[in-house]
Amino acid sequence: MSSNPQHIRHEMMIENNAVHQVLPLLFRKIVRLVIGTISFPVFAELLKSIYVDEAKRKLMNSGSKPTNSALALFTGLDTRVVSTILKNNQTPNSIPAAANPENELIDIWNSDVSFQDLETGEPAILPIEGKGRTFQSLVLRAIGRNITVKTVLDRLLAGGTVQIVQGDIPRVKLISKFYNPISSDNAKSTEIGLLESSRVLSAVLHNMHSDNVHRVPQQGRWTYRLDPNNYKLFRSEVRMLLEKQIKEGDALLEKFEEPQKQSGQLTVGIGWYQWGDHDSENLGDKI
């Protein structure tokens, strides 16, 4: 490998340009999966923790001491931010319960005496609008003025978290202490999608740091010249092809799988999927 500074700088520029071109594609898919489930501030804080955690890992693996200054330089974060993350021992694998504004609102409704029934101690049935102990005041307290009361109420109604109590003054009642922004089926699909994405990236990271002998299979095939009118037929034939391979993959995994779970065993797997650079779910509906 060349030690010429200009050559190294040129190689770094090529790598940076490649990353900058691909990252928006990756992030857009992730955001599409999690938007409405995790708020941006929580997502940003999670990224900060992951940046620090991975920078620390990389410095230690290279034999360098992961000082706050080194971590700040590596991540681009302020040393005070790095210090706070390390001091709080924030784990990137956990997401706070109040991962979206609606959960923060429900938490206040459940715990703050200002919004509780004085006799029962339960969350009070609140008038929708007005000052004082109202749903409007609760929204202002938990979320702020940037989001309208109607928007919050509509989302909570859609999630089955509240119900409207009709009367001379419309009121809102909390019927669930948990906000479910997506259905259980969609939640499972989101979890599977993110896990599969992380597994693909695990293969990429492994191969980047392995020689030819120890690399794992990482292949893709595609065409740029598919007639949209043939998309459904293509998808159907791909499904038949992959279903056959999935059966063969299941047999291979069963061949190597130990009869009982024990410590020290590895988790390995194979993935099958068909992809496209278009909104295939919309295209599939149109043709």
Helices and strands as residue ranges (DSSP letters): H 5-34, H 40-61, H 68-75, H 79-87, H 101-111, G 113-115, E 126-127, H 135-142, H 149-158, E 162-165, E 171-174, H 184-208, G 228-230, H 231-256, H 280-286
